[in-house]
Amino acid sequence: MTKEEAVEKAKQDLATRLAINDTDISDSVSEADFPDMALGAGESGEMSGQMITKGWRIELKAAGQNYEYRADKHQLRLFKFKGRNYKI
């Protein structure tokens, strides 16, 4: 998955979760190093390899709220949405 594909998937996922149009979501993307292979956003009970993983921090804004997704070329994760992490 490319950075652009990750951003598009994140916007589509958030639009579905919030029941809004993905064109109503603004985005900002930065390169990031995450502490593990789950991008520092492991789901409850999930085990992951403990090695620095390069990826992207995708910050989305919709309806006055900020949301964070984390991605690398293999996966996309939603970070602390309503107190939980999600693997998309």
Chimera marker file (.cmm) of the C-alpha trace (Angstrom):
<marker_set name="trace">
<marker id="1" x="0.000" y="0.000" z="0.000" r="1" g="1" b="0" radius="0.5"/>
<marker id="2" x="1.296" y="3.450" z="-0.849" r="1" g="1" b="0" radius="0.5"/>
<marker id="3" x="0.960" y="6.516" z="1.384" r="1" g="1" b="0" radius="0.5"/>
<marker id="4" x="-1.787" y="7.851" z="-0.889" r="1" g="1" b="0" radius="0.5"/>
<marker id="5" x="-3.712" y="4.561" z="-0.752" r="1" g="1" b="0" radius="0.5"/>
<marker id="6" x="-3.431" y="4.518" z="3.055" r="1" g="1" b="0" radius="0.5"/>
<marker id="7" x="-4.835" y="8.049" z="3.304" r="1" g="1" b="0" radius="0.5"/>
<marker id="8" x="-7.735" y="7.188" z="0.994" r="1" g="1" b="0" radius="0.5"/>
<marker id="9" x="-8.575" y="4.028" z="2.947" r="1" g="1" b="0" radius="0.5"/>
<marker id="10" x="-8.390" y="5.936" z="6.235" r="1" g="1" b="0" radius="0.5"/>
<marker id="11" x="-10.746" y="8.628" z="4.937" r="1" g="1" b="0" radius="0.5"/>
<marker id="12" x="-13.205" y="6.029" z="3.650" r="1" g="1" b="0" radius="0.5"/>
<marker id="13" x="-13.128" y="4.167" z="6.975" r="1" g="1" b="0" radius="0.5"/>
<marker id="14" x="-13.680" y="7.311" z="9.026" r="1" g="1" b="0" radius="0.5"/>
<marker id="15" x="-16.486" y="8.492" z="6.741" r="1" g="1" b="0" radius="0.5"/>
<marker id="16" x="-18.249" y="5.156" z="7.255" r="1" g="1" b="0" radius="0.5"/>
<marker id="17" x="-17.762" y="5.251" z="11.045" r="1" g="1" b="0" radius="0.5"/>
<marker id="18" x="-19.088" y="8.828" z="11.291" r="1" g="1" b="0" radius="0.5"/>
<marker id="19" x="-21.749" y="8.453" z="8.570" r="1" g="1" b="0" radius="0.5"/>
<marker id="20" x="-20.403" y="11.458" z="6.654" r="1" g="1" b="0" radius="0.5"/>
<marker id="21" x="-19.035" y="12.074" z="3.168" r="1" g="1" b="0" radius="0.5"/>
<marker id="22" x="-15.284" y="11.502" z="2.822" r="1" g="1" b="0" radius="0.5"/>
<marker id="23" x="-15.008" y="14.892" z="1.078" r="1" g="1" b="0" radius="0.5"/>
<marker id="24" x="-15.869" y="16.478" z="4.473" r="1" g="1" b="0" radius="0.5"/>
<marker id="25" x="-12.597" y="15.127" z="5.953" r="1" g="1" b="0" radius="0.5"/>
<marker id="26" x="-9.304" y="17.018" z="5.824" r="1" g="1" b="0" radius="0.5"/>
<marker id="27" x="-5.989" y="15.210" z="6.165" r="1" g="1" b="0" radius="0.5"/>
<marker id="28" x="-2.377" y="15.699" z="7.148" r="1" g="1" b="0" radius="0.5"/>
<marker id="29" x="0.259" y="12.969" z="6.771" r="1" g="1" b="0" radius="0.5"/>
<marker id="30" x="3.747" y="12.652" z="8.226" r="1" g="1" b="0" radius="0.5"/>
<marker id="31" x="6.440" y="9.980" z="8.262" r="1" g="1" b="0" radius="0.5"/>
<marker id="32" x="6.747" y="8.227" z="11.630" r="1" g="1" b="0" radius="0.5"/>
<marker id="33" x="8.671" y="5.527" z="13.461" r="1" g="1" b="0" radius="0.5"/>
<marker id="34" x="6.400" y="3.338" z="15.591" r="1" g="1" b="0" radius="0.5"/>
<marker id="35" x="7.556" y="1.242" z="18.591" r="1" g="1" b="0" radius="0.5"/>
<marker id="36" x="6.314" y="-2.109" z="17.300" r="1" g="1" b="0" radius="0.5"/>
<marker id="37" x="4.924" y="-3.979" z="14.306" r="1" g="1" b="0" radius="0.5"/>
<marker id="38" x="1.368" y="-3.045" z="15.368" r="1" g="1" b="0" radius="0.5"/>
<marker id="39" x="2.369" y="0.602" z="14.852" r="1" g="1" b="0" radius="0.5"/>
<marker id="40" x="1.868" y="1.338" z="18.547" r="1" g="1" b="0" radius="0.5"/>
<marker id="41" x="-1.847" y="0.716" z="18.004" r="1" g="1" b="0" radius="0.5"/>
<marker id="42" x="-2.344" y="-2.934" z="18.886" r="1" g="1" b="0" radius="0.5"/>
<marker id="43" x="-5.847" y="-4.213" z="19.496" r="1" g="1" b="0" radius="0.5"/>
<marker id="44" x="-6.738" y="-5.578" z="22.929" r="1" g="1" b="0" radius="0.5"/>
<marker id="45" x="-4.840" y="-8.821" z="23.511" r="1" g="1" b="0" radius="0.5"/>
<marker id="46" x="-2.879" y="-8.593" z="20.270" r="1" g="1" b="0" radius="0.5"/>
<marker id="47" x="0.791" y="-9.612" z="20.289" r="1" g="1" b="0" radius="0.5"/>
<marker id="48" x="3.237" y="-7.902" z="17.941" r="1" g="1" b="0" radius="0.5"/>
<marker id="49" x="6.942" y="-7.919" z="17.203" r="1" g="1" b="0" radius="0.5"/>
<marker id="50" x="8.879" y="-5.375" z="19.234" r="1" g="1" b="0" radius="0.5"/>
<marker id="51" x="10.878" y="-3.591" z="16.580" r="1" g="1" b="0" radius="0.5"/>
<marker id="52" x="10.833" y="-0.039" z="15.264" r="1" g="1" b="0" radius="0.5"/>
<marker id="53" x="8.501" y="0.106" z="12.259" r="1" g="1" b="0" radius="0.5"/>
<marker id="54" x="8.553" y="2.944" z="9.725" r="1" g="1" b="0" radius="0.5"/>
<marker id="55" x="5.233" y="4.201" z="8.449" r="1" g="1" b="0" radius="0.5"/>
<marker id="56" x="2.882" y="7.182" z="8.282" r="1" g="1" b="0" radius="0.5"/>
<marker id="57" x="0.828" y="9.038" z="10.869" r="1" g="1" b="0" radius="0.5"/>
<marker id="58" x="-2.398" y="10.103" z="9.176" r="1" g="1" b="0" radius="0.5"/>
<marker id="59" x="-4.255" y="12.861" z="10.990" r="1" g="1" b="0" radius="0.5"/>
<marker id="60" x="-7.826" y="13.414" z="9.880" r="1" g="1" b="0" radius="0.5"/>
<marker id="61" x="-10.224" y="16.152" z="10.909" r="1" g="1" b="0" radius="0.5"/>
<marker id="62" x="-13.991" y="15.886" z="10.599" r="1" g="1" b="0" radius="0.5"/>
<marker id="63" x="-16.884" y="17.640" z="12.306" r="1" g="1" b="0" radius="0.5"/>
<marker id="64" x="-14.495" y="19.566" z="14.564" r="1" g="1" b="0" radius="0.5"/>
<marker id="65" x="-12.768" y="16.426" z="15.880" r="1" g="1" b="0" radius="0.5"/>
<marker id="66" x="-9.300" y="14.993" z="15.225" r="1" g="1" b="0" radius="0.5"/>
<marker id="67" x="-8.660" y="11.321" z="14.471" r="1" g="1" b="0" radius="0.5"/>
<marker id="68" x="-5.390" y="9.448" z="14.043" r="1" g="1" b="0" radius="0.5"/>
<marker id="69" x="-4.667" y="6.548" z="11.740" r="1" g="1" b="0" radius="0.5"/>
<marker id="70" x="-1.324" y="4.786" z="11.474" r="1" g="1" b="0" radius="0.5"/>
<marker id="71" x="-0.151" y="2.889" z="8.430" r="1" g="1" b="0" radius="0.5"/>
<marker id="72" x="2.751" y="1.211" z="6.729" r="1" g="1" b="0" radius="0.5"/>
<marker id="73" x="2.917" y="-0.588" z="3.409" r="1" g="1" b="0" radius="0.5"/>
<marker id="74" x="1.228" y="-3.663" z="4.955" r="1" g="1" b="0" radius="0.5"/>
<marker id="75" x="-1.509" y="-2.342" z="7.251" r="1" g="1" b="0" radius="0.5"/>
<marker id="76" x="-3.764" y="0.490" z="8.387" r="1" g="1" b="0" radius="0.5"/>
<marker id="77" x="-4.839" y="1.067" z="11.988" r="1" g="1" b="0" radius="0.5"/>
<marker id="78" x="-7.166" y="3.508" z="13.728" r="1" g="1" b="0" radius="0.5"/>
<marker id="79" x="-5.574" y="4.802" z="16.937" r="1" g="1" b="0" radius="0.5"/>
<marker id="80" x="-7.652" y="5.260" z="20.116" r="1" g="1" b="0" radius="0.5"/>
<marker id="81" x="-11.049" y="5.742" z="18.475" r="1" g="1" b="0" radius="0.5"/>
<marker id="82" x="-13.497" y="5.900" z="21.389" r="1" g="1" b="0" radius="0.5"/>
<marker id="83" x="-10.760" y="4.436" z="23.574" r="1" g="1" b="0" radius="0.5"/>
<marker id="84" x="-9.899" y="1.449" z="21.336" r="1" g="1" b="0" radius="0.5"/>
<marker id="85" x="-7.475" y="0.654" z="18.545" r="1" g="1" b="0" radius="0.5"/>
<marker id="86" x="-8.702" y="-0.992" z="15.333" r="1" g="1" b="0" radius="0.5"/>
<marker id="87" x="-6.917" y="-2.841" z="12.570" r="1" g="1" b="0" radius="0.5"/>
<marker id="88" x="-8.633" y="-1.887" z="9.303" r="1" g="1" b="0" radius="0.5"/>
<link id1="1" id2="2" r="1" g="1" b="0" radius="0.2"/>
<link id1="2" id2="3" r="1" g="1" b="0" radius="0.2"/>
<link id1="3" id2="4" r="1" g="1" b="0" radius="0.2"/>
<link id1="4" id2="5" r="1" g="1" b="0" radius="0.2"/>
<link id1="5" id2="6" r="1" g="1" b="0" radius="0.2"/>
<link id1="6" id2="7" r="1" g="1" b="0" radius="0.2"/>
<link id1="7" id2="8" r="1" g="1" b="0" radius="0.2"/>
<link id1="8" id2="9" r="1" g="1" b="0" radius="0.2"/>
<link id1="9" id2="10" r="1" g="1" b="0" radius="0.2"/>
<link id1="10" id2="11" r="1" g="1" b="0" radius="0.2"/>
<link id1="11" id2="12" r="1" g="1" b="0" radius="0.2"/>
<link id1="12" id2="13" r="1" g="1" b="0" radius="0.2"/>
<link id1="13" id2="14" r="1" g="1" b="0" radius="0.2"/>
<link id1="14" id2="15" r="1" g="1" b="0" radius="0.2"/>
<link id1="15" id2="16" r="1" g="1" b="0" radius="0.2"/>
<link id1="16" id2="17" r="1" g="1" b="0" radius="0.2"/>
<link id1="17" id2="18" r="1" g="1" b="0" radius="0.2"/>
<link id1="18" id2="19" r="1" g="1" b="0" radius="0.2"/>
<link id1="19" id2="20" r="1" g="1" b="0" radius="0.2"/>
<link id1="20" id2="21" r="1" g="1" b="0" radius="0.2"/>
<link id1="21" id2="22" r="1" g="1" b="0" radius="0.2"/>
<link id1="22" id2="23" r="1" g="1" b="0" radius="0.2"/>
<link id1="23" id2="24" r="1" g="1" b="0" radius="0.2"/>
<link id1="24" id2="25" r="1" g="1" b="0" radius="0.2"/>
<link id1="25" id2="26" r="1" g="1" b="0" radius="0.2"/>
<link id1="26" id2="27" r="1" g="1" b="0" radius="0.2"/>
<link id1="27" id2="28" r="1" g="1" b="0" radius="0.2"/>
<link id1="28" id2="29" r="1" g="1" b="0" radius="0.2"/>
<link id1="29" id2="30" r="1" g="1" b="0" radius="0.2"/>
<link id1="30" id2="31" r="1" g="1" b="0" radius="0.2"/>
<link id1="31" id2="32" r="1" g="1" b="0" radius="0.2"/>
<link id1="32" id2="33" r="1" g="1" b="0" radius="0.2"/>
<link id1="33" id2="34" r="1" g="1" b="0" radius="0.2"/>
<link id1="34" id2="35" r="1" g="1" b="0" radius="0.2"/>
<link id1="35" id2="36" r="1" g="1" b="0" radius="0.2"/>
<link id1="36" id2="37" r="1" g="1" b="0" radius="0.2"/>
<link id1="37" id2="38" r="1" g="1" b="0" radius="0.2"/>
<link id1="38" id2="39" r="1" g="1" b="0" radius="0.2"/>
<link id1="39" id2="40" r="1" g="1" b="0" radius="0.2"/>
<link id1="40" id2="41" r="1" g="1" b="0" radius="0.2"/>
<link id1="41" id2="42" r="1" g="1" b="0" radius="0.2"/>
<link id1="42" id2="43" r="1" g="1" b="0" radius="0.2"/>
<link id1="43" id2="44" r="1" g="1" b="0" radius="0.2"/>
<link id1="44" id2="45" r="1" g="1" b="0" radius="0.2"/>
<link id1="45" id2="46" r="1" g="1" b="0" radius="0.2"/>
<link id1="46" id2="47" r="1" g="1" b="0" radius="0.2"/>
<link id1="47" id2="48" r="1" g="1" b="0" radius="0.2"/>
<link id1="48" id2="49" r="1" g="1" b="0" radius="0.2"/>
<link id1="49" id2="50" r="1" g="1" b="0" radius="0.2"/>
<link id1="50" id2="51" r="1" g="1" b="0" radius="0.2"/>
<link id1="51" id2="52" r="1" g="1" b="0" radius="0.2"/>
<link id1="52" id2="53" r="1" g="1" b="0" radius="0.2"/>
<link id1="53" id2="54" r="1" g="1" b="0" radius="0.2"/>
<link id1="54" id2="55" r="1" g="1" b="0" radius="0.2"/>
<link id1="55" id2="56" r="1" g="1" b="0" radius="0.2"/>
<link id1="56" id2="57" r="1" g="1" b="0" radius="0.2"/>
<link id1="57" id2="58" r="1" g="1" b="0" radius="0.2"/>
<link id1="58" id2="59" r="1" g="1" b="0" radius="0.2"/>
<link id1="59" id2="60" r="1" g="1" b="0" radius="0.2"/>
<link id1="60" id2="61" r="1" g="1" b="0" radius="0.2"/>
<link id1="61" id2="62" r="1" g="1" b="0" radius="0.2"/>
<link id1="62" id2="63" r="1" g="1" b="0" radius="0.2"/>
<link id1="63" id2="64" r="1" g="1" b="0" radius="0.2"/>
<link id1="64" id2="65" r="1" g="1" b="0" radius="0.2"/>
<link id1="65" id2="66" r="1" g="1" b="0" radius="0.2"/>
<link id1="66" id2="67" r="1" g="1" b="0" radius="0.2"/>
<link id1="67" id2="68" r="1" g="1" b="0" radius="0.2"/>
<link id1="68" id2="69" r="1" g="1" b="0" radius="0.2"/>
<link id1="69" id2="70" r="1" g="1" b="0" radius="0.2"/>
<link id1="70" id2="71" r="1" g="1" b="0" radius="0.2"/>
<link id1="71" id2="72" r="1" g="1" b="0" radius="0.2"/>
<link id1="72" id2="73" r="1" g="1" b="0" radius="0.2"/>
<link id1="73" id2="74" r="1" g="1" b="0" radius="0.2"/>
<link id1="74" id2="75" r="1" g="1" b="0" radius="0.2"/>
<link id1="75" id2="76" r="1" g="1" b="0" radius="0.2"/>
<link id1="76" id2="77" r="1" g="1" b="0" radius="0.2"/>
<link id1="77" id2="78" r="1" g="1" b="0" radius="0.2"/>
<link id1="78" id2="79" r="1" g="1" b="0" radius="0.2"/>
<link id1="79" id2="80" r="1" g="1" b="0" radius="0.2"/>
<link id1="80" id2="81" r="1" g="1" b="0" radius="0.2"/>
<link id1="81" id2="82" r="1" g="1" b="0" radius="0.2"/>
<link id1="82" id2="83" r="1" g="1" b="0" radius="0.2"/>
<link id1="83" id2="84" r="1" g="1" b="0" radius="0.2"/>
<link id1="84" id2="85" r="1" g="1" b="0" radius="0.2"/>
<link id1="85" id2="86" r="1" g="1" b="0" radius="0.2"/>
<link id1="86" id2="87" r="1" g="1" b="0" radius="0.2"/>
<link id1="87" id2="88" r="1" g="1" b="0" radius="0.2"/>
</marker_set>
